Amino acid sequence: MLETSKDILNFTLAISIFGLAFLLGWILVYLIIIIRRLVNILQGVEQSMHKLEDFFSTAKDKLEHSTSYLSVLAVGAKELVSYFVKKQTDKKKK
């Protein structure tokens, strides 16, 4: 099988090429695993950002609706206070 030094050289080159191909394949597998993990992390961050966006938009909508009712409540409170003041002045007159 190994009759000349060229045979030994070819055999060692074949083993080296096989080892190099194995290592490159191993590195590619780990790179793919790392990229998959990064994609999962980024998807989690994206979901968190959507949740935050939904929270802030809901809070903004609630604040906008509550400010529209504040003017109605202010007018009602003003009328209520004026009613009690009028009632107090009417009691003092009697």
N, CA, C and O atoms as a CHARMM CRD file, in Angstrom:
* protein
*
  376
    1    1 MET  N      0.82800  -1.18300   0.00000 PROA 1      0.00000
    2    1 MET  CA     0.00000   0.00000   0.00000 PROA 1      0.00000
    3    1 MET  C      0.87700   1.25300   0.00000 PROA 1      0.00000
    4    1 MET  O      0.74500   2.08900  -0.89300 PROA 1      0.00000
    5    2 LEU  N      1.73800   1.39500   0.94800 PROA 2      0.00000
    6    2 LEU  CA     2.62900   2.55200   1.01300 PROA 2      0.00000
    7    2 LEU  C      4.00800   2.13000   0.50900 PROA 2      0.00000
    8    2 LEU  O      4.87700   1.73500   1.28600 PROA 2      0.00000
    9    3 GLU  N      4.18200   2.22200  -0.76600 PROA 3      0.00000
   10    3 GLU  CA     5.43900   1.74200  -1.34400 PROA 3      0.00000
   11    3 GLU  C      6.47400   2.84400  -1.50100 PROA 3      0.00000
   12    3 GLU  O      7.67400   2.60500  -1.36600 PROA 3      0.00000
   13    4 THR  N      5.99700   4.07000  -1.79100 PROA 4      0.00000
   14    4 THR  CA     6.95500   5.16200  -1.99100 PROA 4      0.00000
   15    4 THR  C      6.62100   6.31300  -1.06200 PROA 4      0.00000
   16    4 THR  O      5.58200   6.33000  -0.40100 PROA 4      0.00000
   17    5 SER  N      7.52100   7.26200  -1.03200 PROA 5      0.00000
   18    5 SER  CA     7.30100   8.44200  -0.20000 PROA 5      0.00000
   19    5 SER  C      6.14400   9.27900  -0.74500 PROA 5      0.00000
   20    5 SER  O      5.49900  10.01000   0.00700 PROA 5      0.00000
   21    6 LYS  N      5.88100   9.17500  -2.04600 PROA 6      0.00000
   22    6 LYS  CA     4.74300   9.90400  -2.63700 PROA 6      0.00000
   23    6 LYS  C      3.42100   9.33500  -2.13000 PROA 6      0.00000
   24    6 LYS  O      2.46000  10.08100  -1.94400 PROA 6      0.00000
   25    7 ASP  N      3.36300   8.05400  -1.91100 PROA 7      0.00000
   26    7 ASP  CA     2.16500   7.43700  -1.34500 PROA 7      0.00000
   27    7 ASP  C      1.91900   7.94100   0.07900 PROA 7      0.00000
   28    7 ASP  O      0.78200   8.23200   0.45100 PROA 7      0.00000
   29    8 ILE  N      2.97400   8.04200   0.86300 PROA 8      0.00000
   30    8 ILE  CA     2.86300   8.55600   2.22500 PROA 8      0.00000
   31    8 ILE  C      2.40400  10.01400   2.19900 PROA 8      0.00000
   32    8 ILE  O      1.57300  10.42500   3.00800 PROA 8      0.00000
   33    9 LEU  N      2.94900  10.78600   1.26600 PROA 9      0.00000
   34    9 LEU  CA     2.56100  12.18900   1.13300 PROA 9      0.00000
   35    9 LEU  C      1.08000  12.30500   0.76700 PROA 9      0.00000
   36    9 LEU  O      0.35400  13.10400   1.35800 PROA 9      0.00000
   37   10 ASN  N      0.63900  11.51600  -0.19800 PROA 10     0.00000
   38   10 ASN  CA    -0.77400  11.55500  -0.59500 PROA 10     0.00000
   39   10 ASN  C     -1.68600  11.12200   0.54900 PROA 10     0.00000
   40   10 ASN  O     -2.75900  11.69300   0.74600 PROA 10     0.00000
   41   11 PHE  N     -1.26300  10.12400   1.29200 PROA 11     0.00000
   42   11 PHE  CA    -2.05500   9.65900   2.43500 PROA 11     0.00000
   43   11 PHE  C     -2.17500  10.73800   3.50400 PROA 11     0.00000
   44   11 PHE  O     -3.26700  10.97600   4.01900 PROA 11     0.00000
   45   12 THR  N     -1.08700  11.38300   3.83900 PROA 12     0.00000
   46   12 THR  CA    -1.13800  12.45100   4.84000 PROA 12     0.00000
   47   12 THR  C     -1.91300  13.65700   4.33300 PROA 12     0.00000
   48   12 THR  O     -2.59800  14.31500   5.11600 PROA 12     0.00000
   49   13 LEU  N     -1.82100  13.96500   3.03600 PROA 13     0.00000
   50   13 LEU  CA    -2.62200  15.05500   2.47600 PROA 13     0.00000
   51   13 LEU  C     -4.11500  14.73600   2.54600 PROA 13     0.00000
   52   13 LEU  O     -4.93500  15.60400   2.84500 PROA 13     0.00000
   53   14 ALA  N     -4.45000  13.48300   2.26500 PROA 14     0.00000
   54   14 ALA  CA    -5.86400  13.08100   2.34000 PROA 14     0.00000
   55   14 ALA  C     -6.38700  13.20600   3.76300 PROA 14     0.00000
   56   14 ALA  O     -7.49100  13.70400   3.98100 PROA 14     0.00000
   57   15 ILE  N     -5.59700  12.75700   4.73000 PROA 15     0.00000
   58   15 ILE  CA    -6.01600  12.86400   6.13400 PROA 15     0.00000
   59   15 ILE  C     -6.11800  14.33400   6.54200 PROA 15     0.00000
   60   15 ILE  O     -7.04500  14.71300   7.25800 PROA 15     0.00000
   61   16 SER  N     -5.18600  15.15400   6.09800 PROA 16     0.00000
   62   16 SER  CA    -5.21400  16.58200   6.44000 PROA 16     0.00000
   63   16 SER  C     -6.43500  17.26500   5.82300 PROA 16     0.00000
   64   16 SER  O     -7.10300  18.07400   6.46700 PROA 16     0.00000
   65   17 ILE  N     -6.70900  16.92800   4.57500 PROA 17     0.00000
   66   17 ILE  CA    -7.87900  17.53800   3.91600 PROA 17     0.00000
   67   17 ILE  C     -9.16600  17.08900   4.59800 PROA 17     0.00000
   68   17 ILE  O    -10.07900  17.89100   4.79100 PROA 17     0.00000
   69   18 PHE  N     -9.24100  15.81100   4.96200 PROA 18     0.00000
   70   18 PHE  CA   -10.41400  15.31900   5.68200 PROA 18     0.00000
   71   18 PHE  C    -10.56300  16.03200   7.02700 PROA 18     0.00000
   72   18 PHE  O    -11.66400  16.44000   7.39400 PROA 18     0.00000
   73   19 GLY  N     -9.46800  16.18200   7.75300 PROA 19     0.00000
   74   19 GLY  CA    -9.51500  16.88300   9.04600 PROA 19     0.00000
   75   19 GLY  C     -9.91800  18.33900   8.88500 PROA 19     0.00000
   76   19 GLY  O    -10.69300  18.86600   9.68300 PROA 19     0.00000
   77   20 LEU  N     -9.39700  18.98300   7.86500 PROA 20     0.00000
   78   20 LEU  CA    -9.75000  20.38000   7.60100 PROA 20     0.00000
   79   20 LEU  C    -11.22400  20.51500   7.23300 PROA 20     0.00000
   80   20 LEU  O    -11.90600  21.43000   7.69500 PROA 20     0.00000
   81   21 ALA  N    -11.70900  19.59600   6.39700 PROA 21     0.00000
   82   21 ALA  CA   -13.12600  19.62700   6.02400 PROA 21     0.00000
   83   21 ALA  C    -14.00700  19.38300   7.24300 PROA 21     0.00000
   84   21 ALA  O    -15.05000  20.01800   7.39900 PROA 21     0.00000
   85   22 PHE  N    -13.58200  18.45200   8.11500 PROA 22     0.00000
   86   22 PHE  CA   -14.33300  18.18400   9.33400 PROA 22     0.00000
   87   22 PHE  C    -14.38300  19.41400  10.23500 PROA 22     0.00000
   88   22 PHE  O    -15.44200  19.75200  10.76200 PROA 22     0.00000
   89   23 LEU  N    -13.26200  20.07600  10.41200 PROA 23     0.00000
   90   23 LEU  CA   -13.21900  21.27300  11.25400 PROA 23     0.00000
   91   23 LEU  C    -14.05200  22.40200  10.66100 PROA 23     0.00000
   92   23 LEU  O    -14.75400  23.10200  11.39000 PROA 23     0.00000
   93   24 LEU  N    -13.98000  22.58500   9.35100 PROA 24     0.00000
   94   24 LEU  CA   -14.79700  23.62700   8.71500 PROA 24     0.00000
   95   24 LEU  C    -16.28800  23.32700   8.87200 PROA 24     0.00000
   96   24 LEU  O    -17.08800  24.23000   9.11500 PROA 24     0.00000
   97   25 GLY  N    -16.64700  22.06900   8.73300 PROA 25     0.00000
   98   25 GLY  CA   -18.04800  21.68000   8.94900 PROA 25     0.00000
   99   25 GLY  C    -18.48600  21.93200  10.38000 PROA 25     0.00000
  100   25 GLY  O    -19.58900  22.42100  10.62400 PROA 25     0.00000
  101   26 TRP  N    -17.62000  21.59800  11.32100 PROA 26     0.00000
  102   26 TRP  CA   -17.91200  21.82400  12.74400 PROA 26     0.00000
  103   26 TRP  C    -18.09000  23.31300  13.02700 PROA 26     0.00000
  104   26 TRP  O    -19.01100  23.71200  13.74000 PROA 26     0.00000
  105   27 ILE  N    -17.21500  24.11700  12.47100 PROA 27     0.00000
  106   27 ILE  CA   -17.31300  25.57700  12.64800 PROA 27     0.00000
  107   27 ILE  C    -18.60200  26.10700  12.04000 PROA 27     0.00000
  108   27 ILE  O    -19.26400  26.95800  12.63300 PROA 27     0.00000
  109   28 LEU  N    -18.96400  25.60800  10.85900 PROA 28     0.00000
  110   28 LEU  CA   -20.21800  26.05200  10.22600 PROA 28     0.00000
  111   28 LEU  C    -21.43300  25.67600  11.06200 PROA 28     0.00000
  112   28 LEU  O    -22.37700  26.45800  11.17200 PROA 28     0.00000
  113   29 VAL  N    -21.41600  24.48800  11.65000 PROA 29     0.00000
  114   29 VAL  CA   -22.52700  24.06300  12.50900 PROA 29     0.00000
  115   29 VAL  C    -22.66200  25.01100  13.69200 PROA 29     0.00000
  116   29 VAL  O    -23.76800  25.43900  14.02100 PROA 29     0.00000
  117   30 TYR  N    -21.54600  25.34100  14.33200 PROA 30     0.00000
  118   30 TYR  CA   -21.60600  26.25100  15.47300 PROA 30     0.00000
  119   30 TYR  C    -22.02900  27.65500  15.05600 PROA 30     0.00000
  120   30 TYR  O    -22.75700  28.32200  15.79000 PROA 30     0.00000
  121   31 LEU  N    -21.59000  28.10600  13.90200 PROA 31     0.00000
  122   31 LEU  CA   -22.03400  29.41600  13.41400 PROA 31     0.00000
  123   31 LEU  C    -23.53400  29.43000  13.16600 PROA 31     0.00000
  124   31 LEU  O    -24.21000  30.40900  13.48200 PROA 31     0.00000
  125   32 ILE  N    -24.05200  28.35500  12.60600 PROA 32     0.00000
  126   32 ILE  CA   -25.49800  28.27500  12.36500 PROA 32     0.00000
  127   32 ILE  C    -26.25900  28.27700  13.68600 PROA 32     0.00000
  128   32 ILE  O    -27.29800  28.92700  13.80300 PROA 32     0.00000
  129   33 ILE  N    -25.75000  27.55800  14.67700 PROA 33     0.00000
  130   33 ILE  CA   -26.39700  27.54300  15.99600 PROA 33     0.00000
  131   33 ILE  C    -26.37000  28.93600  16.61100 PROA 33     0.00000
  132   33 ILE  O    -27.37000  29.37600  17.17900 PROA 33     0.00000
  133   34 ILE  N    -25.25800  29.62900  16.51000 PROA 34     0.00000
  134   34 ILE  CA   -25.14700  30.98900  17.06000 PROA 34     0.00000
  135   34 ILE  C    -26.10600  31.93400  16.34500 PROA 34     0.00000
  136   34 ILE  O    -26.76700  32.75000  16.98800 PROA 34     0.00000
  137   35 ILE  N    -26.18500  31.83200  15.03400 PROA 35     0.00000
  138   35 ILE  CA   -27.09400  32.70000  14.27900 PROA 35     0.00000
  139   35 ILE  C    -28.54300  32.40600  14.64800 PROA 35     0.00000
  140   35 ILE  O    -29.34900  33.32800  14.76900 PROA 35     0.00000
  141   36 ARG  N    -28.88200  31.13000  14.82700 PROA 36     0.00000
  142   36 ARG  CA   -30.25100  30.77200  15.22000 PROA 36     0.00000
  143   36 ARG  C    -30.58400  31.36300  16.58800 PROA 36     0.00000
  144   36 ARG  O    -31.68400  31.87700  16.79200 PROA 36     0.00000
  145   37 ARG  N    -29.64400  31.29200  17.51800 PROA 37     0.00000
  146   37 ARG  CA   -29.87600  31.87200  18.84800 PROA 37     0.00000
  147   37 ARG  C    -30.04500  33.38900  18.76300 PROA 37     0.00000
  148   37 ARG  O    -30.89700  33.96200  19.44200 PROA 37     0.00000
  149   38 LEU  N    -29.23700  34.02900  17.93400 PROA 38     0.00000
  150   38 LEU  CA   -29.37700  35.48300  17.76300 PROA 38     0.00000
  151   38 LEU  C    -30.73200  35.84500  17.18200 PROA 38     0.00000
  152   38 LEU  O    -31.34500  36.83000  17.59500 PROA 38     0.00000
  153   39 VAL  N    -31.19900  35.05600  16.22900 PROA 39     0.00000
  154   39 VAL  CA   -32.50900  35.31000  15.63500 PROA 39     0.00000
  155   39 VAL  C    -33.59500  35.16500  16.69900 PROA 39     0.00000
  156   39 VAL  O    -34.51600  35.97900  16.75500 PROA 39     0.00000
  157   40 ASN  N    -33.49600  34.13800  17.54000 PROA 40     0.00000
  158   40 ASN  CA   -34.48600  33.96400  18.60700 PROA 40     0.00000
  159   40 ASN  C    -34.45100  35.12100  19.59700 PROA 40     0.00000
  160   40 ASN  O    -35.49700  35.58500  20.05000 PROA 40     0.00000
  161   41 ILE  N    -33.26800  35.58200  19.92800 PROA 41     0.00000
  162   41 ILE  CA   -33.14100  36.72000  20.84800 PROA 41     0.00000
  163   41 ILE  C    -33.74700  37.96900  20.22500 PROA 41     0.00000
  164   41 ILE  O    -34.46900  38.71200  20.89100 PROA 41     0.00000
  165   42 LEU  N    -33.45600  38.19900  18.95900 PROA 42     0.00000
  166   42 LEU  CA   -34.00100  39.38000  18.28900 PROA 42     0.00000
  167   42 LEU  C    -35.51700  39.30700  18.17000 PROA 42     0.00000
  168   42 LEU  O    -36.19100  40.33200  18.27000 PROA 42     0.00000
  169   43 GLN  N    -36.05900  38.11900  17.95800 PROA 43     0.00000
  170   43 GLN  CA   -37.51300  37.97800  17.91900 PROA 43     0.00000
  171   43 GLN  C    -38.11500  38.28800  19.28300 PROA 43     0.00000
  172   43 GLN  O    -39.17200  38.91300  19.36600 PROA 43     0.00000
  173   44 GLY  N    -37.45200  37.85600  20.35200 PROA 44     0.00000
  174   44 GLY  CA   -37.92400  38.17400  21.70100 PROA 44     0.00000
  175   44 GLY  C    -37.89800  39.67500  21.96600 PROA 44     0.00000
  176   44 GLY  O    -38.82500  40.22700  22.55900 PROA 44     0.00000
  177   45 VAL  N    -36.83400  40.32400  21.52400 PROA 45     0.00000
  178   45 VAL  CA   -36.73200  41.78300  21.68800 PROA 45     0.00000
  179   45 VAL  C    -37.83200  42.47200  20.87100 PROA 45     0.00000
  180   45 VAL  O    -38.44500  43.43400  21.33400 PROA 45     0.00000
  181   46 GLU  N    -38.07300  41.98100  19.67300 PROA 46     0.00000
  182   46 GLU  CA   -39.10300  42.57200  18.82700 PROA 46     0.00000
  183   46 GLU  C    -40.48300  42.40800  19.45600 PROA 46     0.00000
  184   46 GLU  O    -41.29500  43.33100  19.41200 PROA 46     0.00000
  185   47 GLN  N    -40.75400  41.24400  20.03900 PROA 47     0.00000
  186   47 GLN  CA   -42.03000  41.03800  20.72200 PROA 47     0.00000
  187   47 GLN  C    -42.16500  41.96700  21.91700 PROA 47     0.00000
  188   47 GLN  O    -43.23800  42.51600  22.16600 PROA 47     0.00000
  189   48 SER  N    -41.07100  42.14200  22.65800 PROA 48     0.00000
  190   48 SER  CA   -41.10300  43.05700  23.80500 PROA 48     0.00000
  191   48 SER  C    -41.36600  44.48600  23.35300 PROA 48     0.00000
  192   48 SER  O    -42.10700  45.22000  24.00600 PROA 48     0.00000
  193   49 MET  N    -40.76300  44.88100  22.24000 PROA 49     0.00000
  194   49 MET  CA   -40.98700  46.23300  21.71100 PROA 49     0.00000
  195   49 MET  C    -42.44400  46.41200  21.29000 PROA 49     0.00000
  196   49 MET  O    -43.02500  47.47400  21.51000 PROA 49     0.00000
  197   50 HSD  N    -43.03800  45.37900  20.68500 PROA 50     0.00000
  198   50 HSD  CA   -44.44700  45.46900  20.30100 PROA 50     0.00000
  199   50 HSD  C    -45.34500  45.57600  21.54000 PROA 50     0.00000
  200   50 HSD  O    -46.32700  46.31800  21.54100 PROA 50     0.00000
  201   51 LYS  N    -44.99900  44.83300  22.58700 PROA 51     0.00000
  202   51 LYS  CA   -45.77400  44.91800  23.82300 PROA 51     0.00000
  203   51 LYS  C    -45.67200  46.31500  24.43100 PROA 51     0.00000
  204   51 LYS  O    -46.67000  46.87500  24.88400 PROA 51     0.00000
  205   52 LEU  N    -44.45200  46.87800  24.43800 PROA 52     0.00000
  206   52 LEU  CA   -44.28100  48.23300  24.95600 PROA 52     0.00000
  207   52 LEU  C    -45.05000  49.24700  24.11600 PROA 52     0.00000
  208   52 LEU  O    -45.66200  50.17200  24.65100 PROA 52     0.00000
  209   53 GLU  N    -45.01500  49.06900  22.80400 PROA 53     0.00000
  210   53 GLU  CA   -45.72900  49.97800  21.91300 PROA 53     0.00000
  211   53 GLU  C    -47.23100  49.89100  22.16500 PROA 53     0.00000
  212   53 GLU  O    -47.91600  50.91400  22.19900 PROA 53     0.00000
  213   54 ASP  N    -47.74700  48.67300  22.34000 PROA 54     0.00000
  214   54 ASP  CA   -49.16900  48.51000  22.64500 PROA 54     0.00000
  215   54 ASP  C    -49.51400  49.14900  23.98400 PROA 54     0.00000
  216   54 ASP  O    -50.55600  49.79200  24.11300 PROA 54     0.00000
  217   55 PHE  N    -48.65600  48.97900  24.97400 PROA 55     0.00000
  218   55 PHE  CA   -48.90300  49.56500  26.28800 PROA 55     0.00000
  219   55 PHE  C    -48.95400  51.08200  26.20100 PROA 55     0.00000
  220   55 PHE  O    -49.86800  51.70700  26.73900 PROA 55     0.00000
  221   56 PHE  N    -47.96900  51.68000  25.52100 PROA 56     0.00000
  222   56 PHE  CA   -47.93600  53.13200  25.43700 PROA 56     0.00000
  223   56 PHE  C    -49.07600  53.68400  24.58800 PROA 56     0.00000
  224   56 PHE  O    -49.60400  54.75400  24.89000 PROA 56     0.00000
  225   57 SER  N    -49.45900  52.97900  23.54000 PROA 57     0.00000
  226   57 SER  CA   -50.58700  53.46900  22.73300 PROA 57     0.00000
  227   57 SER  C    -51.88500  53.36000  23.52100 PROA 57     0.00000
  228   57 SER  O    -52.74100  54.23800  23.41900 PROA 57     0.00000
  229   58 THR  N    -52.04500  52.29300  24.30900 PROA 58     0.00000
  230   58 THR  CA   -53.23400  52.16400  25.15300 PROA 58     0.00000
  231   58 THR  C    -53.26100  53.25900  26.21300 PROA 58     0.00000
  232   58 THR  O    -54.30300  53.86500  26.46200 PROA 58     0.00000
  233   59 ALA  N    -52.12000  53.50800  26.83200 PROA 59     0.00000
  234   59 ALA  CA   -52.04400  54.56500  27.84500 PROA 59     0.00000
  235   59 ALA  C    -52.34700  55.92900  27.22200 PROA 59     0.00000
  236   59 ALA  O    -53.03700  56.75200  27.82400 PROA 59     0.00000
  237   60 LYS  N    -51.83600  56.16100  26.03600 PROA 60     0.00000
  238   60 LYS  CA   -52.08000  57.43300  25.34800 PROA 60     0.00000
  239   60 LYS  C    -53.56500  57.59000  25.04100 PROA 60     0.00000
  240   60 LYS  O    -54.13100  58.66200  25.25200 PROA 60     0.00000
  241   61 ASP  N    -54.19900  56.53000  24.54400 PROA 61     0.00000
  242   61 ASP  CA   -55.62900  56.58900  24.25000 PROA 61     0.00000
  243   61 ASP  C    -56.44300  56.85700  25.50900 PROA 61     0.00000
  244   61 ASP  O    -57.37700  57.65800  25.49300 PROA 61     0.00000
  245   62 LYS  N    -56.08600  56.18600  26.59800 PROA 62     0.00000
  246   62 LYS  CA   -56.82600  56.39800  27.84800 PROA 62     0.00000
  247   62 LYS  C    -56.64100  57.82400  28.35400 PROA 62     0.00000
  248   62 LYS  O    -57.58800  58.43100  28.85400 PROA 62     0.00000
  249   63 LEU  N    -55.43200  58.36300  28.23000 PROA 63     0.00000
  250   63 LEU  CA   -55.20700  59.74500  28.65400 PROA 63     0.00000
  251   63 LEU  C    -55.99200  60.72000  27.78500 PROA 63     0.00000
  252   63 LEU  O    -56.55200  61.69300  28.28900 PROA 63     0.00000
  253   64 GLU  N    -56.03300  60.46100  26.48000 PROA 64     0.00000
  254   64 GLU  CA   -56.78900  61.34700  25.59500 PROA 64     0.00000
  255   64 GLU  C    -58.27800  61.31200  25.92400 PROA 64     0.00000
  256   64 GLU  O    -58.94100  62.35000  25.92200 PROA 64     0.00000
  257   65 HSD  N    -58.80400  60.12000  26.20600 PROA 65     0.00000
  258   65 HSD  CA   -60.22600  60.02100  26.53800 PROA 65     0.00000
  259   65 HSD  C    -60.51700  60.64500  27.89900 PROA 65     0.00000
  260   65 HSD  O    -61.56900  61.25700  28.09000 PROA 65     0.00000
  261   66 SER  N    -59.59800  60.49500  28.83600 PROA 66     0.00000
  262   66 SER  CA   -59.83900  61.07300  30.15900 PROA 66     0.00000
  263   66 SER  C    -59.76100  62.59300  30.10800 PROA 66     0.00000
  264   66 SER  O    -60.47600  63.25800  30.85900 PROA 66     0.00000
  265   67 THR  N    -58.92700  63.16400  29.25700 PROA 67     0.00000
  266   67 THR  CA   -58.86900  64.62300  29.16200 PROA 67     0.00000
  267   67 THR  C    -60.12300  65.18200  28.52700 PROA 67     0.00000
  268   67 THR  O    -60.51500  66.30800  28.83400 PROA 67     0.00000
  269   68 SER  N    -60.76800  64.42400  27.64500 PROA 68     0.00000
  270   68 SER  CA   -62.02200  64.91500  27.07700 PROA 68     0.00000
  271   68 SER  C    -63.12400  64.93000  28.13700 PROA 68     0.00000
  272   68 SER  O    -64.02300  65.76900  28.08300 PROA 68     0.00000
  273   69 TYR  N    -63.05700  64.00300  29.10300 PROA 69     0.00000
  274   69 TYR  CA   -64.04800  63.98700  30.16800 PROA 69     0.00000
  275   69 TYR  C    -63.73100  64.99600  31.26300 PROA 69     0.00000
  276   69 TYR  O    -64.62300  65.37300  32.02400 PROA 69     0.00000
  277   70 LEU  N    -62.49400  65.43800  31.35900 PROA 70     0.00000
  278   70 LEU  CA   -62.12300  66.39000  32.40100 PROA 70     0.00000
  279   70 LEU  C    -62.86500  67.71000  32.25200 PROA 70     0.00000
  280   70 LEU  O    -63.25500  68.31800  33.24900 PROA 70     0.00000
  281   71 SER  N    -63.06200  68.15600  31.02300 PROA 71     0.00000
  282   71 SER  CA   -63.79400  69.40700  30.83300 PROA 71     0.00000
  283   71 SER  C    -65.24100  69.25900  31.29200 PROA 71     0.00000
  284   71 SER  O    -65.79700  70.17900  31.89300 PROA 71     0.00000
  285   72 VAL  N    -65.85200  68.11500  31.01700 PROA 72     0.00000
  286   72 VAL  CA   -67.22200  67.86100  31.46400 PROA 72     0.00000
  287   72 VAL  C    -67.26800  67.80300  32.98800 PROA 72     0.00000
  288   72 VAL  O    -68.17100  68.36600  33.60700 PROA 72     0.00000
  289   73 LEU  N    -66.30400  67.12700  33.58800 PROA 73     0.00000
  290   73 LEU  CA   -66.25200  67.04700  35.05100 PROA 73     0.00000
  291   73 LEU  C    -66.00100  68.41800  35.67300 PROA 73     0.00000
  292   73 LEU  O    -66.56500  68.73000  36.72200 PROA 73     0.00000
  293   74 ALA  N    -65.17100  69.23100  35.04900 PROA 74     0.00000
  294   74 ALA  CA   -64.89900  70.56600  35.57700 PROA 74     0.00000
  295   74 ALA  C    -66.15900  71.42400  35.54800 PROA 74     0.00000
  296   74 ALA  O    -66.44500  72.14100  36.50600 PROA 74     0.00000
  297   75 VAL  N    -66.90200  71.35500  34.46500 PROA 75     0.00000
  298   75 VAL  CA   -68.15200  72.12800  34.37800 PROA 75     0.00000
  299   75 VAL  C    -69.14500  71.62000  35.41900 PROA 75     0.00000
  300   75 VAL  O    -69.82900  72.41500  36.06400 PROA 75     0.00000
  301   76 GLY  N    -69.22900  70.30100  35.58600 PROA 76     0.00000
  302   76 GLY  CA   -70.13400  69.73200  36.59100 PROA 76     0.00000
  303   76 GLY  C    -69.72800  70.14100  37.99700 PROA 76     0.00000
  304   76 GLY  O    -70.58600  70.47700  38.81300 PROA 76     0.00000
  305   77 ALA  N    -68.43800  70.11900  38.29100 PROA 77     0.00000
  306   77 ALA  CA   -67.96200  70.51600  39.61700 PROA 77     0.00000
  307   77 ALA  C    -68.23200  72.00000  39.85400 PROA 77     0.00000
  308   77 ALA  O    -68.59500  72.40300  40.95900 PROA 77     0.00000
  309   78 LYS  N    -68.05400  72.80500  38.81600 PROA 78     0.00000
  310   78 LYS  CA   -68.31100  74.24100  38.93900 PROA 78     0.00000
  311   78 LYS  C    -69.78500  74.49300  39.24900 PROA 78     0.00000
  312   78 LYS  O    -70.12000  75.31700  40.10000 PROA 78     0.00000
  313   79 GLU  N    -70.65400  73.77600  38.55100 PROA 79     0.00000
  314   79 GLU  CA   -72.08900  73.92000  38.80800 PROA 79     0.00000
  315   79 GLU  C    -72.45000  73.44500  40.21000 PROA 79     0.00000
  316   79 GLU  O    -73.28100  74.05900  40.88000 PROA 79     0.00000
  317   80 LEU  N    -71.83000  72.35300  40.65700 PROA 80     0.00000
  318   80 LEU  CA   -72.10000  71.82200  41.99100 PROA 80     0.00000
  319   80 LEU  C    -71.65300  72.80600  43.06600 PROA 80     0.00000
  320   80 LEU  O    -72.37400  73.04100  44.03600 PROA 80     0.00000
  321   81 VAL  N    -70.47800  73.37400  42.89700 PROA 81     0.00000
  322   81 VAL  CA   -69.97000  74.35200  43.86700 PROA 81     0.00000
  323   81 VAL  C    -70.85800  75.58600  43.87300 PROA 81     0.00000
  324   81 VAL  O    -71.17700  76.10700  44.94100 PROA 81     0.00000
  325   82 SER  N    -71.25800  76.05900  42.71100 PROA 82     0.00000
  326   82 SER  CA   -72.12500  77.24600  42.67300 PROA 82     0.00000
  327   82 SER  C    -73.48500  76.94800  43.30600 PROA 82     0.00000
  328   82 SER  O    -74.08900  77.83300  43.91300 PROA 82     0.00000
  329   83 TYR  N    -73.97000  75.71500  43.17100 PROA 83     0.00000
  330   83 TYR  CA   -75.23900  75.33000  43.79900 PROA 83     0.00000
  331   83 TYR  C    -75.11600  75.37500  45.32000 PROA 83     0.00000
  332   83 TYR  O    -75.99000  75.90700  46.00400 PROA 83     0.00000
  333   84 PHE  N    -74.00600  74.80400  45.85400 PROA 84     0.00000
  334   84 PHE  CA   -73.82500  74.81100  47.30100 PROA 84     0.00000
  335   84 PHE  C    -73.60400  76.22400  47.83000 PROA 84     0.00000
  336   84 PHE  O    -74.07700  76.55400  48.91800 PROA 84     0.00000
  337   85 VAL  N    -72.89500  77.05800  47.07900 PROA 85     0.00000
  338   85 VAL  CA   -72.68300  78.44000  47.50700 PROA 85     0.00000
  339   85 VAL  C    -74.01300  79.17800  47.52500 PROA 85     0.00000
  340   85 VAL  O    -74.30300  79.92700  48.45800 PROA 85     0.00000
  341   86 LYS  N    -74.80200  78.96900  46.51500 PROA 86     0.00000
  342   86 LYS  CA   -76.12600  79.61700  46.45900 PROA 86     0.00000
  343   86 LYS  C    -77.00500  79.13300  47.60800 PROA 86     0.00000
  344   86 LYS  O    -77.73700  79.91800  48.21000 PROA 86     0.00000
  345   87 LYS  N    -76.93000  77.84300  47.90600 PROA 87     0.00000
  346   87 LYS  CA   -77.73000  77.29200  48.99700 PROA 87     0.00000
  347   87 LYS  C    -77.27700  77.87300  50.33600 PROA 87     0.00000
  348   87 LYS  O    -78.10300  78.15800  51.20400 PROA 87     0.00000
  349   88 GLN  N    -75.95200  78.04900  50.50500 PROA 88     0.00000
  350   88 GLN  CA   -75.43000  78.62700  51.74200 PROA 88     0.00000
  351   88 GLN  C    -75.86500  80.08100  51.88300 PROA 88     0.00000
  352   88 GLN  O    -76.22400  80.52500  52.97400 PROA 88     0.00000
  353   89 THR  N    -75.83200  80.82200  50.77500 PROA 89     0.00000
  354   89 THR  CA   -76.25400  82.22500  50.86600 PROA 89     0.00000
  355   89 THR  C    -77.74300  82.33500  51.11900 PROA 89     0.00000
  356   89 THR  O    -78.18800  83.25500  51.80500 PROA 89     0.00000
  357   90 ASP  N    -78.52600  81.40500  50.57200 PROA 90     0.00000
  358   90 ASP  CA   -79.96600  81.41800  50.84000 PROA 90     0.00000
  359   90 ASP  C    -80.26600  81.10000  52.30700 PROA 90     0.00000
  360   90 ASP  O    -81.20600  81.66300  52.86700 PROA 90     0.00000
  361   91 LYS  N    -79.49500  80.21400  52.94400 PROA 91     0.00000
  362   91 LYS  CA   -79.67000  79.89400  54.35800 PROA 91     0.00000
  363   91 LYS  C    -79.33200  81.09700  55.21500 PROA 91     0.00000
  364   91 LYS  O    -79.99700  81.34900  56.22000 PROA 91     0.00000
  365   92 LYS  N    -78.28500  81.85900  54.82300 PROA 92     0.00000
  366   92 LYS  CA   -77.87100  83.01500  55.60000 PROA 92     0.00000
  367   92 LYS  C    -78.90600  84.13100  55.50600 PROA 92     0.00000
  368   92 LYS  O    -79.08000  84.89300  56.45600 PROA 92     0.00000
  369   93 LYS  N    -79.59300  84.23500  54.37100 PROA 93     0.00000
  370   93 LYS  CA   -80.61000  85.26500  54.20200 PROA 93     0.00000
  371   93 LYS  C    -81.83300  84.99800  55.05000 PROA 93     0.00000
  372   93 LYS  O    -82.51600  85.94300  55.44700 PROA 93     0.00000
  373   94 LYS  N    -82.13300  83.74900  55.34200 PROA 94     0.00000
  374   94 LYS  CA   -83.30900  83.40700  56.13600 PROA 94     0.00000
  375   94 LYS  C    -83.04600  83.58700  57.55400 PROA 94     0.00000
  376   94 LYS  O    -83.92500  83.34500  58.38000 PROA 94     0.00000
